[in-house]
């Protein structure tokens, strides 16, 4: 199991992430990844998934042996995902994430799914999609006031996650 293998080892990891933008928008991202691979054991790029296409994802993973993607997709449709991930083509993002799992057998693809009041009803489908495609799913509960899930639904989602052995954490304001 690759996931257990990776967690049993200590790695120095370069992480490209953006608080206000996606690292894949940077015009020199491939040069940055190449440079990071010379120094670090692993390279992670955090993305909303909608910036590049499946061909780019596949080629990047073939070229960069230490690369893995972490996808921040918070809904299975544009209607839901775009409430937080504004103007992201969700179908394209999901296709990029699934492509990442197909071309990244050395490492694993991770899906960071944030639970809000507007998407908690999709958590079971998210778990199923992640399992079907061998994606490591990590769920976090939004801690901001924006669309925070109520206590009743939070408990239901936590039980669902526990029942399916999915890791989660809560963001505190």
C-alpha positions in Angstrom: 0.0 0.0 0.0 1.7 3.2 -1.2 -0.1 5.4 1.4 1.3 3.4 4.3 4.7 3.3 2.7 4.8 7.0 2.4 3.6 7.6 5.9 6.3 5.3 7.3 9.1 7.3 5.8 10.2 10.8 6.5 10.3 13.1 3.6 11.2 16.7 3.0 8.4 18.0 0.8 8.1 21.2 -1.3 4.5 22.4 -1.2 3.2 24.9 -3.8 -0.1 26.3 -2.7 -1.9 29.6 -3.0 -4.1 31.4 -0.5 -5.5 33.7 -3.2 -4.7 31.9 -6.4 -3.8 28.6 -7.9 -0.1 27.7 -8.3 -0.9 26.2 -11.7 -1.6 29.7 -13.0 2.0 30.6 -12.5 3.7 30.8 -16.0 6.9 29.2 -14.6 5.3 26.4 -12.5 7.1 23.6 -14.4 10.4 25.3 -13.8 9.6 25.7 -10.2 8.6 22.0 -9.9 11.9 21.0 -11.7 13.9 23.1 -9.3 12.1 21.7 -6.3 12.7 18.1 -7.4 16.4 18.8 -7.2 16.2 19.8 -3.6 13.2 18.0 -2.1 12.2 14.4 -1.8 8.6 15.0 -2.9 6.8 18.0 -4.5 3.1 18.7 -3.8 1.0 21.1 -5.9 -2.3 22.2 -4.3 -4.9 23.1 -7.0 -8.6 23.7 -7.5 -8.1 21.4 -10.5 -9.7 23.7 -13.1 -6.6 25.5 -14.4 -5.0 23.0 -16.7 -6.3 20.0 -18.6 -5.8 16.2 -18.4 -3.1 16.2 -21.0 -1.0 18.7 -19.0 -1.6 16.7 -15.8 -0.6 13.5 -17.4 2.5 15.0 -19.0 3.6 16.7 -15.8 3.3 13.5 -13.8 5.3 11.6 -16.5 8.0 14.2 -16.5 8.2 14.9 -12.7 8.8 11.7 -10.8 8.4 13.4 -7.4 5.2 15.3 -8.1 1.8 14.7 -6.7 -1.4 16.9 -6.8 -3.7 17.8 -3.9 -7.1 18.9 -5.3 -9.4 21.3 -3.5 -12.8 20.5 -5.0 -15.7 21.2 -2.7 -18.7 20.0 -4.7 -19.5 17.5 -7.5 -21.3 20.1 -9.7 -20.5 23.7 -10.7 -23.6 24.8 -8.8 -22.2 23.5 -5.5 -18.4 23.8 -6.1 -18.6 27.3 -7.4 -20.2 28.7 -4.2 -16.7 28.6 -2.7 -14.3 27.7 -5.7 -15.6 30.6 -7.8 -15.5 30.1 -11.6 -13.9 26.6 -11.6 -15.1 24.2 -14.2 -15.9 21.3 -11.8 -16.2 18.7 -14.5 -12.7 19.6 -15.7 -11.4 19.6 -12.2 -12.8 16.2 -11.4 -11.4 14.8 -14.7 -7.9 16.3 -13.9 -8.1 14.7 -10.4 -9.0 11.3 -11.8 -6.3 11.6 -14.5 -3.8 12.3 -11.7 -4.6 9.0 -10.1 -4.3 7.1 -13.4 -0.8 8.5 -14.1 0.6 8.7 -10.6 1.2 5.1 -9.4 4.3 6.0 -7.4 2.6 8.4 -5.1 -1.1 9.1 -4.5 -3.5 11.8 -5.4 -5.2 13.6 -2.5 -8.6 15.3 -2.4 -9.1 18.0 0.2 -12.9 18.4 0.5 -14.2 21.2 2.7 -17.6 20.7 4.2 -20.0 23.6 4.2 -23.7 24.0 4.8 -24.2 24.0 1.0 -22.3 20.7 0.2 -22.6 18.4 3.2 -25.3 16.4 1.3 -22.7 15.3 -1.2 -20.2 13.8 1.2 -21.4 10.2 0.6 -21.0 10.6 -3.2 -17.5 12.2 -2.6 -16.5 9.2 -0.5 -17.7 6.8 -3.2 -15.9 8.7 -6.0 -12.7 8.8 -4.0 -12.8 5.1 -3.3 -13.6 4.1 -6.8 -10.6 6.1 -8.1 -8.1 5.3 -5.3 -7.9 8.9 -4.2 -6.9 9.7 -0.7 -9.8 11.8 0.7 -9.2 14.2 3.6 -12.2 16.2 4.8 -12.2 19.4 6.7 -15.1 21.2 8.3 -15.2 24.9 7.5 -14.6 27.0 10.6 -15.4 30.4 9.1 -18.9 31.9 9.5 -19.4 31.6 5.7 -21.8 28.7 5.1 -20.7 26.9 8.3 -22.5 23.6 8.7 -24.9 23.4 11.7 -24.3 21.0 14.6 -26.9 18.5 13.6 -25.6 18.0 10.1 -22.0 18.2 11.4 -22.7 15.2 13.6 -24.3 13.2 10.7 -21.3 13.9 8.4 -18.8 13.0 11.1 -20.6 9.7 11.7 -20.6 9.0 7.9 -16.9 9.7 7.8 -16.2 7.6 10.8 -18.2 4.7 9.3 -16.2 4.9 6.1 -12.9 5.4 7.8 -12.2 8.8 6.2 -9.9 11.2 8.0 -11.2 14.7 8.8 -10.4 17.7 10.9 -12.0 21.0 11.9 -10.8 24.4 11.1 -11.3 26.8 14.0 -11.9 30.5 13.4 
